[in-house]
Structure formats: structure tokens, C-alpha cells
Amino acid sequence: MSHYVKRNSQGIVVAVSVEPLEGFELATAGAEELARHMAESTSAQNPFEESDRDVVRVLDDLINLLVEKNTIRFTDLPLAAQRKLLERKGLRRGGSHLGLLGEDSSLF
């Protein structure tokens, strides 16, 4: 799929389109420049996004801690919640977590 970009007077990407619109050019920049633009525009639209991600990670750690301390049982959670938590646990093994509970992955 081709991408088209619109640049400001300094040459910075200010808009991206999958259609060739007026004032847009075929993107010849690397994927990094497009990804940076998309990340910046998403952050600008929702200033709570980064905070939300951090809170989700804290909640993951909190649930793991409650399970570890036998305050709650993982199986007491709704099945949909169990699935999401297991999915996130798998993703976090990739190294993108806060590490509030250390590196112990045997919580469930």
C-alpha cells in the first residue's frame, strides 16, 4: 500500500494519506518518519494515552500481586479478563513492562 504525505515549509510530515490528495506527494521517506508522525498525531489527539498505558501496566502488576499473595484467585476473574491478562503476560515477556514485581513470570 502506498502512502502519501503532506509536508510543511520545513519539510516535516504534517499529514499522511493512503490516497493521492491535492498537496500530497508519494512518501519516499523511511517508515521511521511516517511512524513518528503517526505517533505524534495520536498523542496530540489524546493526551491521556501515555498515562492510560502506564495505568494498565500498573493494574497488570496489581492483579499479579493479588494473585501471588492469594488475595484473589486467577480463576475467579471472568474468562474474558483471564484471556486478556494471559495475552498481556505473553506480550510483556517481550520486555516492555515496568517490572514492579520483578522478573518472576510464574504468577499464574
C-alpha positions, 0 to 999 in steps of 0.5 A, a space after each residue: 500500500 502506498 502512502 502519501 504525505 503532506 509536508 510543511 515549509 520545513 519539510 516535516 510530515 504534517 499529514 499522511 494519506 493512503 490516497 493521492 490528495 491535492 498537496 500530497 506527494 508519494 512518501 519516499 521517506 523511511 517508515 521511521 518518519 511516517 511512524 513518528 508522525 503517526 505517533 505524534 498525531 495520536 498523542 496530540 489527539 489524546 493526551 491521556 494515552 501515555 498515562 492510560 498505558 502506564 495505568 494498565 501496566 500498573 493494574 497488570 502488576 496489581 492483579 499479579 500481586 493479588 494473585 501471588 499473595 492469594 488475595 484473589 484467585 486467577 480463576 475467579 476473574 471472568 474468562 474474558 479478563 483471564 484471556 486478556 491478562 494471559 495475552 498481556 503476560 505473553 506480550 510483556 515477556 517481550 520486555 516492555 513492562 515496568 517490572 514492579 514485581 520483578 522478573 518472576 513470570 510464574 504468577 499464574 
